[in-house]
Amino acid sequence: MAGLLYLLMFALMGVSFWLQYKLKSKFEEYGATRLSSDLTGEEAAKMMLRDNGIYDVKVLSVEGRLTDHYNPMDKTINLSHAVYFGRNAAAVAVAAHETGHAVQHATAYSWLQLRSQLVPAVSIVSGWMPWLLLIAIFTAQFSLIPAGLVVIFFGITAIFSIITLPVEFDASNRALAWIKNRNVVTPQEYAMSKDALWWAATTYVVAALSAIVTFLFYALRFFGGSRRD
């Protein structure tokens, strides 16, 4: 069983790298076609905020590629340069998706609230996990405490990844509904936007699967019954 989980971990890692490559290629493909409405990602985000009666969220440009995100702490929609200044179906789709998170925040979307509550715990886990994992591996024959903490930490990460899924899918649904109803894209451009967000969503699905498999792997490794007392 452990061997199978180990293979699954590496397989999912490979799929993750492939999806990142595929996602970038899709954005490059759709980014080459100028939007008929000539809207930029920034303009689309601001328009969607106004349409939802949200006036206390800022739209900012940030460095990097595919670094787009919504920060509920300071209420900012952070768009990469390609999305912020882009006038294409992919840029508008991503901008609307991140704005969808702002709408979730403004409407107290339950899954986003739950995810936000877990962020501090996940931050602690990320900082301590490498060291704790090393300690658990070298002391597994003497104490179950470090191993137990490792399993708990990976469990928290898995739960966080699972909760992220409805948050991301809902944001994409809000984005696609808005760009369609607002007529900011043509039917052909809508298909591009939908496809771009679909590929982005698959990365979250694979991340959740990877988190679950990793949790099961270490739970089995430390508490699978093969440990000698």
Secondary structure as GFF3:
##gff-version 3
##sequence-region A 1 229
A	DSSP	alpha_helix	2	31	.	.	.	ID=ss1
A	DSSP	alpha_helix	41	51	.	.	.	ID=ss2
A	DSSP	beta_strand	58	62	.	.	.	ID=ss3
A	DSSP	beta_strand	69	71	.	.	.	ID=ss4
A	DSSP	beta_strand	76	80	.	.	.	ID=ss5
A	DSSP	alpha_helix	81	84	.	.	.	ID=ss6
A	DSSP	alpha_helix	89	106	.	.	.	ID=ss7
A	DSSP	alpha_helix	110	139	.	.	.	ID=ss8
A	DSSP	alpha_helix	145	181	.	.	.	ID=ss9
A	DSSP	alpha_helix	187	223	.	.	.	ID=ss10
###
